[in-house]
Amino acid sequence: MSDTKLRARYLGYLACLNDRRWGDLGEFVADQLTYNGNQLGCNDYRSMIERDTDAAPDLRYTPELIVVDGDVLACRLYFRCHPQRTFLGLVPSGGAVSFAEHVFYRFADLKIVEVWSLIDKEAVRAQIGG
């Protein structure tokens, strides 16, 4: 797959997340995938993302930097949101939080099969005040 095609595919995945089109997630994510070394089904992955967006309804996935190397795509995602419920294991204070996620994806057959994610939880913790 070309770098341009993989990048476009990934941007479609982010649009799916931002539009909360959970029923379409299987178009972008394999039935079984690995997330930070743990085996998940697509529905488990979906539940994880839904929990985050339920806790912070205005959460948007904003790519700041995308790099493609073969079947691997790396992205620095930026988030600014107002968590309403426990978010990333932290009790919200009601204010806005901004943070980054550095994430790598491996694709097979145009679907995400592996994810390595590092979220700056310390930045969130500092802003929430906990």
N, C-alpha and C positions, 0 to 999 in steps of 0.2 A: 504494500500500500504506500502511496506517495505521502510525503510529509504534509502536503497541502490537503490531501484527502483525509488523513488522520486528524489534522487540526480541525477541519470542518466537522468531522464526526464528533469530536470532543466538544466543540462549541454547540452542536445540536444537543449533546448530553446535558450541558450546563443550562441550555434553554429549557429542556425538559424539567430539570430541577427547579429552576426559577419560576416556571409556570405551574409547578406542582402537578404535573401530568404523571402521577405515580403509575397509572396503568400502562404508560408507554416506556417505563424504565427498562423492561425486558428487551426493548429494541437496541439498547446501548450496553447492557450488562448481561454477562453470561448467566446461565442457570445456576452455576456453581462458580465461586470466585474465592480468592484469597485476599483478606484484608489484614494488613499488618501481621501476616503469618498465620492468621486464623481462617479456617474454612467456613464460608458462609454460603447460604443459598441466596438467590436474588431477592426473595421476600425478606430475608433477615437483613440484608443490606438496605432494602427499601425501608424497613421498620426503623433502622438506625437513623437514616436521613429524615424520615418523618418525625421522629422524636425531636431532633434538632429544630426543624422548622415549626413544629408545634410549640416548642418552648420559646422560640423567637420568630414569630410570624412574618416579620419584615426581613428575615435573613435572605440575602441575595448572594449568589456565587459570581464574583467578579474576577475574571482572570487578569492578572497584571503582567505575567510573563509566561510564555508557552515555548517549550523547546521539544522538538521531536527528533528521535534517533531510532530509526527502524520501526519496530513495533512498540516502542516505549515513548510515552509522552510525559513530560514534566511540566508542572504548572505551579506558579505562586498565585494562590487565590487570596483576595482581600475581602474582608467582611466588615460591615458596620451594621449593627442591629440593636434592638431593644429587647433583651430577654424578658419574658413575662413569667416564666416558670424555671425550675432548676435547669441549668444549661451547662453542658460539659461538666456536670457534677458540682456546679456552683450555684448557690442561691442568689438570684438577681437582686439588685438594689433599685431597679426601675429605670436606671439611666442607660445611655447608649454605651456600647462597647465596640471597639475596633480591634481587629486582630488578623493575622495571616495564617494560612495553611500552606505548607509546602508538600506537594503530593506528586507521586509518580504512578503512572498507570501502564500496565502491559495489556496490549490488545491482541486478540486472536479472532479471526473471522469477523472483524469489525466490531467486536464486543469487548468490554472490559473484563479481563480474567484475573488481574492482580492489581492491588492497590497498596501503596506504601504512603502513609499519611503522618505528617507531623504538624500538630496545631499548637500555636503559641498560647497555651493555657495560662501561663504566668502573666501574660499581658491582659488576659480576660480577668484573672484573679485580682490583679492590681486595680483594674477599673471598677470591678464590682465591690472591692473593698474587703475581700476576705482573704 
